[in-house]
Every structure is written in structure tokens, then in C-alpha cells.
Amino acid sequence: SGWQQEVKDVTLLMSRILGRPVSVQLSNSHAKNFEKRLRNDVAALCEDSTLSATLRIPDAASNLFLVADLKTRTIDASMVVDAPRDRKRASARINWLLNQLKETDPGEISVHLIWASRAADTVVPIGALRENPRGVIDAAASVADIRAFRVALSRDAGRRFGGRRTFIEEVEGLVPDFYERIGQHLRAWQPRPPKPKTSDEETELVAPETQPKLTQPPAGNDHTKLLEIPRFLKRAHL
């Protein structure tokens, strides 16, 4: 319950910073049943040693995912964006992402390459990805297409996990830092709108010499031949 209250405080903090209403993303069952949400969070803490939350930020490229891992004593904030499907090569998809974050300080930032297969995500520091994207692709355990990217800011809290005040300070410092350095720069990929077809694409022009010849004579008289005048209409010569 203390974690859930802290998540609520983070949404209020981000709402003040952005001037827009930031909220906690909940399933319908959790939104209607506080006790069920509490039980599920307790189960995740006991089974995985993690506390997590999802924040919804208006007009952002993705929800913001917040995870505190008690085993590693780290706190992560991340967003996920789909890879652009109009770029076929993996390196082109990576460059699409890196261009959005070219001014970002690489410290503590990692990129998860999410493959369109069952292969595990490839996690690499963004600095290494900038230096040698081709090498990262070649060393990956998958030859499938990159389906999406998860960009994460991880902070090793270490001893600060041991105190309530210091833990809260880490959480409330990480989320605004992530959004300032990463979140506000990410753009979701969208397919381009279709273009109207040209007249050449709509109708195939047929050259005159390729047009089919008529097998039946055309209707009407053939004016290339003279009409024969009946004998009774001929003037008699006196």
C-alpha cells in the first residue's frame, strides 16, 4: 500500500511538471477492486521481488513503465515504441530510433531490441548502439525483424533501498529525469497515408496497332462503293 501511494504521488508530481493530468494505468478489475490490486502487487513482490506501475501521460508515445527490483536494488523507467514497418533493414529501424535521441546523454540508458520471434530481447547500452549498430545486430541471437524498442533508464539505488525516504527520493527523481531525457523525444511510428493513384495506374492505354480488329462489317452503308441506280429511274433519251 505504501508503494501504491508513492506511485500516486509520482503522478501528481508529473502532472505539476507537465501541466497535464498524469494518471496510473489500471486494468478494469484493479480499478474497481482495490483489494485485488493490493493482493496482486503483494504476489508480484513475493514471487519476483519487484514492484511495478504503469503511468499514462497524455499524447506520449507510450505509457511509462516503472519497476523497482529488490533483488538487484535497481529502479527502471522505460517506454516501448513499435519499430517502423516501412523500413526493411534492421539497421534502418535502429537509426530511426537513434535519430529521435541523438541529443540525449547516453548515461544509464539502455535499448532493448524486441524481436518478432521468441528470441530473448537484446539489451545494449545506447552508447554502444550508436557506435556500432551493425555489430549489435550481427551478435544478436535472432535473425528475425526488430518488432519494437524498449528504451530504459536504470538507476542502481544500492544502499538507498534501505530507507523509506531515500527510496522515495530515488523514485521521484528517476521518473522526471527519464521523461526529460527520453520520454518527451520519443515518437510513435505511424504508417504513411495512402497516395491517390495516377491516371496511368488506373487505366492501361492501348496502342492503336494493338487494338483488336473487327470481325464483323460495320453497320451502315459502305460509302467506298457507288450505289447502282435502278433502270426505271434513268432518264430516257429522246
DRENDO-1510 file (C-alpha; in Angstrom, 1 decimal, always signed):
<recs>
REC; n; res; u; v; w
REC; 1; SER; +0.0; +0.0; +0.0 .
REC; 2; GLY; +3.0; +2.3; +0.6 .
REC; 3; TRP; +4.2; +1.6; -2.9 .
REC; 4; GLN; +0.8; +2.4; -4.4 .
REC; 5; GLN; +0.6; +5.6; -2.5 .
REC; 6; GLU; +4.1; +6.6; -3.8 .
REC; 7; VAL; +3.0; +5.8; -7.4 .
REC; 8; LYS; +0.1; +8.2; -6.8 .
REC; 9; ASP; +2.4; +10.8; -5.6 .
REC; 10; VAL; +4.6; +10.4; -8.7 .
REC; 11; THR; +1.6; +11.0; -10.9 .
REC; 12; LEU; +0.8; +14.3; -9.0 .
REC; 13; LEU; +4.5; +15.3; -9.4 .
REC; 14; MET; +4.5; +14.7; -13.1 .
REC; 15; SER; +1.1; +16.5; -13.5 .
REC; 16; ARG; +2.6; +19.6; -11.9 .
REC; 17; ILE; +5.8; +19.4; -14.1 .
REC; 18; LEU; +3.9; +18.8; -17.4 .
REC; 19; GLY; +0.8; +20.8; -16.7 .
REC; 20; ARG; -1.2; +17.8; -18.0 .
REC; 21; PRO; -3.1; +15.1; -16.0 .
REC; 22; VAL; -0.8; +12.1; -15.5 .
REC; 23; SER; -2.6; +9.0; -14.1 .
REC; 24; VAL; -2.0; +5.4; -13.1 .
REC; 25; GLN; -3.0; +2.9; -15.8 .
REC; 26; LEU; -5.1; +0.2; -14.2 .
REC; 27; SER; -7.0; -2.8; -15.5 .
REC; 28; ASN; -10.8; -2.7; -15.1 .
REC; 29; SER; -10.6; -5.3; -12.3 .
REC; 30; HIS; -8.0; -3.3; -10.4 .
REC; 31; ALA; -9.8; +0.0; -10.9 .
REC; 32; LYS; -13.0; -1.5; -9.4 .
REC; 33; ASN; -11.4; -3.6; -6.7 .
REC; 34; PHE; -8.6; -2.1; -4.6 .
REC; 35; GLU; -8.1; -5.2; -2.5 .
REC; 36; LYS; -7.5; -7.3; -5.6 .
REC; 37; ARG; -4.9; -4.8; -6.8 .
REC; 38; LEU; -3.2; -4.9; -3.4 .
REC; 39; ARG; -3.2; -8.8; -3.4 .
REC; 40; ASN; -1.7; -8.9; -6.9 .
REC; 41; ASP; +1.0; -6.4; -6.1 .
REC; 42; VAL; +1.9; -8.4; -2.9 .
REC; 43; ALA; +2.1; -11.6; -5.0 .
REC; 44; ALA; +4.4; -10.0; -7.5 .
REC; 45; LEU; +6.6; -8.7; -4.7 .
REC; 46; CYS; +6.8; -12.2; -3.1 .
REC; 47; GLU; +7.3; -14.1; -6.4 .
REC; 48; ASP; +9.5; -11.8; -8.4 .
REC; 49; SER; +10.8; -9.3; -5.8 .
REC; 50; THR; +9.5; -6.5; -7.9 .
REC; 51; LEU; +7.1; -3.5; -7.5 .
REC; 52; SER; +5.8; -2.1; -10.7 .
REC; 53; ALA; +3.4; +0.5; -12.0 .
REC; 54; THR; +2.3; +1.9; -15.4 .
REC; 55; LEU; +1.8; +5.7; -15.8 .
REC; 56; ARG; -0.3; +7.2; -18.6 .
REC; 57; ILE; +0.9; +10.5; -19.9 .
REC; 58; PRO; -1.3; +12.4; -22.4 .
REC; 59; ASP; +0.0; +12.4; -26.0 .
REC; 60; ALA; +3.2; +10.5; -25.1 .
REC; 61; ALA; +4.5; +7.8; -27.5 .
REC; 62; SER; +3.9; +5.1; -24.9 .
REC; 63; ASN; +2.9; +4.5; -21.3 .
REC; 64; LEU; +5.7; +4.9; -18.8 .
REC; 65; PHE; +6.6; +1.6; -17.1 .
REC; 66; LEU; +8.2; +1.9; -13.6 .
REC; 67; VAL; +9.8; -1.1; -11.9 .
REC; 68; ALA; +11.7; -1.4; -8.6 .
REC; 69; ASP; +13.7; -4.6; -8.4 .
REC; 70; LEU; +14.5; -5.5; -4.8 .
REC; 71; LYS; +17.0; -8.3; -5.8 .
REC; 72; THR; +19.2; -6.0; -7.9 .
REC; 73; ARG; +18.3; -2.9; -6.0 .
REC; 74; THR; +17.6; -1.0; -9.2 .
REC; 75; ILE; +14.8; +1.2; -10.3 .
REC; 76; ASP; +13.9; +1.3; -14.0 .
REC; 77; ALA; +11.7; +3.7; -16.1 .
REC; 78; SER; +11.0; +2.8; -19.7 .
REC; 79; MET; +8.8; +3.3; -22.7 .
REC; 80; VAL; +8.1; +1.0; -25.6 .
REC; 81; VAL; +7.6; +2.0; -29.3 .
REC; 82; ASP; +6.9; -0.1; -32.3 .
REC; 83; ALA; +9.7; -0.3; -34.9 .
REC; 84; PRO; +8.8; +1.4; -38.3 .
REC; 85; ARG; +7.5; -1.3; -40.6 .
REC; 86; ASP; +8.3; +0.8; -43.7 .
REC; 87; ARG; +12.0; +0.2; -43.1 .
REC; 88; LYS; +13.0; -3.3; -44.0 .
REC; 89; ARG; +16.6; -3.4; -42.8 .
REC; 90; ALA; +17.3; -3.7; -39.0 .
REC; 91; SER; +19.9; -1.0; -39.2 .
REC; 92; ALA; +17.4; +1.4; -40.7 .
REC; 93; ARG; +15.0; +0.7; -37.9 .
REC; 94; ILE; +17.6; +1.3; -35.3 .
REC; 95; ASN; +18.7; +4.6; -36.9 .
REC; 96; TRP; +15.0; +5.7; -36.8 .
REC; 97; LEU; +15.1; +5.3; -33.1 .
REC; 98; LEU; +18.6; +6.8; -32.6 .
REC; 99; ASN; +17.7; +9.9; -34.6 .
REC; 100; GLN; +15.0; +10.7; -32.0 .
REC; 101; LEU; +17.5; +10.5; -29.2 .
REC; 102; LYS; +20.6; +11.9; -30.8 .
REC; 103; GLU; +20.9; +14.8; -28.3 .
REC; 104; THR; +20.4; +12.6; -25.3 .
REC; 105; ASP; +23.1; +11.9; -22.8 .
REC; 106; PRO; +23.7; +8.1; -23.0 .
REC; 107; GLY; +24.5; +7.6; -19.3 .
REC; 108; GLU; +22.4; +4.9; -17.7 .
REC; 109; ILE; +20.2; +4.4; -20.8 .
REC; 110; SER; +19.8; +1.0; -22.5 .
REC; 111; VAL; +17.8; -0.1; -25.5 .
REC; 112; HIS; +16.0; -3.4; -25.6 .
REC; 113; LEU; +15.6; -4.8; -29.2 .
REC; 114; ILE; +12.4; -6.7; -29.2 .
REC; 115; TRP; +12.4; -9.3; -31.9 .
REC; 116; ALA; +9.4; -10.6; -34.0 .
REC; 117; SER; +10.2; -14.1; -32.7 .
REC; 118; ARG; +10.6; -16.0; -29.4 .
REC; 119; ALA; +14.2; -14.9; -29.0 .
REC; 120; ALA; +15.0; -13.0; -25.9 .
REC; 121; ASP; +15.4; -9.3; -26.1 .
REC; 122; THR; +18.8; -7.9; -27.0 .
REC; 123; VAL; +19.8; -5.4; -24.4 .
REC; 124; VAL; +22.6; -2.9; -25.2 .
REC; 125; PRO; +23.7; +0.5; -23.8 .
REC; 126; ILE; +22.6; +3.2; -26.2 .
REC; 127; GLY; +26.2; +4.4; -26.5 .
REC; 128; ALA; +27.3; +1.1; -27.9 .
REC; 129; LEU; +24.3; +1.0; -30.2 .
REC; 130; ARG; +25.3; +4.4; -31.6 .
REC; 131; GLU; +28.9; +3.4; -32.2 .
REC; 132; ASN; +28.2; +0.0; -33.9 .
REC; 133; PRO; +24.6; -0.8; -34.7 .
REC; 134; ARG; +25.7; -3.4; -37.3 .
REC; 135; GLY; +27.8; -5.2; -34.7 .
REC; 136; VAL; +24.9; -5.4; -32.3 .
REC; 137; ILE; +22.7; -6.9; -35.0 .
REC; 138; ASP; +25.3; -9.4; -36.0 .
REC; 139; ALA; +25.8; -10.5; -32.4 .
REC; 140; ALA; +22.1; -10.9; -31.7 .
REC; 141; ALA; +20.6; -14.3; -31.1 .
REC; 142; SER; +17.8; -13.7; -33.6 .
REC; 143; VAL; +17.7; -13.1; -37.3 .
REC; 144; ALA; +14.0; -12.0; -37.2 .
REC; 145; ASP; +12.9; -8.5; -37.7 .
REC; 146; ILE; +13.0; -6.0; -34.9 .
REC; 147; ARG; +9.4; -5.6; -33.8 .
REC; 148; ALA; +9.7; -2.9; -31.1 .
REC; 149; PHE; +12.2; -1.0; -28.9 .
REC; 150; ARG; +12.1; -0.5; -25.2 .
REC; 151; VAL; +14.2; +2.5; -24.1 .
REC; 152; ALA; +15.0; +2.3; -20.4 .
REC; 153; LEU; +16.7; +4.5; -17.8 .
REC; 154; SER; +18.1; +2.3; -15.0 .
REC; 155; ARG; +19.4; +3.6; -11.7 .
REC; 156; ASP; +21.4; +1.5; -9.2 .
REC; 157; ALA; +20.0; +2.6; -5.9 .
REC; 158; GLY; +22.3; +0.4; -3.8 .
REC; 159; ARG; +22.0; +1.3; -0.1 .
REC; 160; ARG; +19.3; +3.8; -0.8 .
REC; 161; PHE; +16.9; +0.9; -0.9 .
REC; 162; GLY; +17.3; +0.5; +2.8 .
REC; 163; GLY; +15.4; +3.7; +3.8 .
REC; 164; ARG; +11.9; +4.8; +3.1 .
REC; 165; ARG; +12.9; +8.5; +2.5 .
REC; 166; THR; +15.9; +7.7; +0.3 .
REC; 167; PHE; +13.9; +5.1; -1.8 .
REC; 168; ILE; +11.2; +7.7; -2.4 .
REC; 169; GLU; +13.8; +10.3; -3.4 .
REC; 170; GLU; +15.2; +7.9; -6.0 .
REC; 171; VAL; +11.8; +7.1; -7.5 .
REC; 172; GLU; +10.7; +10.7; -7.6 .
REC; 173; GLY; +14.0; +11.7; -9.1 .
REC; 174; LEU; +14.1; +9.0; -11.8 .
REC; 175; VAL; +10.7; +9.4; -13.4 .
REC; 176; PRO; +11.0; +13.2; -14.3 .
REC; 177; ASP; +14.6; +12.6; -15.4 .
REC; 178; PHE; +13.6; +9.8; -17.7 .
REC; 179; TYR; +10.8; +11.9; -19.3 .
REC; 180; GLU; +13.0; +14.9; -19.7 .
REC; 181; ARG; +15.8; +12.9; -21.4 .
REC; 182; ILE; +13.9; +10.3; -23.2 .
REC; 183; GLY; +10.1; +10.3; -23.0 .
REC; 184; GLN; +9.4; +13.8; -24.5 .
REC; 185; HIS; +11.6; +12.9; -27.5 .
REC; 186; LEU; +10.1; +9.6; -28.5 .
REC; 187; ARG; +7.6; +9.5; -31.3 .
REC; 188; ALA; +5.4; +6.5; -32.1 .
REC; 189; TRP; +5.7; +5.2; -35.7 .
REC; 190; GLN; +2.6; +5.6; -37.9 .
REC; 191; PRO; +2.2; +4.3; -41.5 .
REC; 192; ARG; +2.1; +7.0; -44.1 .
REC; 193; PRO; -1.3; +7.8; -45.6 .
REC; 194; PRO; -2.1; +6.3; -49.0 .
REC; 195; LYS; -1.5; +8.4; -52.1 .
REC; 196; PRO; -4.1; +8.7; -54.9 .
REC; 197; LYS; -3.4; +6.6; -57.9 .
REC; 198; THR; -2.3; +8.4; -61.1 .
REC; 199; SER; -4.3; +8.0; -64.4 .
REC; 200; ASP; -1.6; +5.8; -65.8 .
REC; 201; GLU; -2.0; +3.4; -62.9 .
REC; 202; GLU; -5.8; +3.4; -63.1 .
REC; 203; THR; -6.1; +2.8; -66.9 .
REC; 204; GLU; -3.7; +1.0; -69.2 .
REC; 205; LEU; -3.5; +2.8; -72.5 .
REC; 206; VAL; -3.7; +0.5; -75.6 .
REC; 207; ALA; -1.6; +1.5; -78.6 .
REC; 208; PRO; -3.6; +1.7; -81.9 .
REC; 209; GLU; -1.7; -1.1; -83.5 .
REC; 210; THR; -2.5; -3.4; -80.7 .
REC; 211; GLN; -6.3; -2.8; -80.8 .
REC; 212; PRO; -8.3; -5.8; -81.9 .
REC; 213; LYS; -9.7; -5.8; -85.4 .
REC; 214; LEU; -13.4; -6.1; -86.1 .
REC; 215; THR; -14.6; -9.4; -87.4 .
REC; 216; GLN; -18.0; -8.2; -88.5 .
REC; 217; PRO; -18.5; -5.4; -91.0 .
REC; 218; PRO; -19.5; -2.1; -89.5 .
REC; 219; ALA; -23.2; -1.1; -89.5 .
REC; 220; GLY; -24.5; +1.2; -92.3 .
REC; 221; ASN; -23.6; +1.6; -96.0 .
REC; 222; ASP; -20.1; +1.2; -97.3 .
REC; 223; HIS; -19.5; +4.6; -98.8 .
REC; 224; THR; -16.4; +3.4; -100.6 .
REC; 225; LYS; -18.7; +1.8; -103.3 .
REC; 226; LEU; -21.0; +3.7; -105.8 .
REC; 227; LEU; -24.7; +3.0; -105.5 .
REC; 228; GLU; -26.3; +1.4; -108.6 .
REC; 229; ILE; -29.2; +3.4; -109.9 .
REC; 230; PRO; -32.3; +1.4; -110.8 .
REC; 231; ARG; -33.1; +1.3; -114.6 .
REC; 232; PHE; -36.6; +2.8; -114.2 .
REC; 233; LEU; -35.1; +5.9; -112.6 .
REC; 234; LYS; -32.8; +6.5; -115.5 .
REC; 235; ARG; -33.9; +9.3; -117.8 .
REC; 236; ALA; -34.9; +8.2; -121.3 .
REC; 237; HIS; -33.0; +9.8; -124.1 .
REC; 238; LEU; -35.3; +11.1; -126.9 .
</recs>
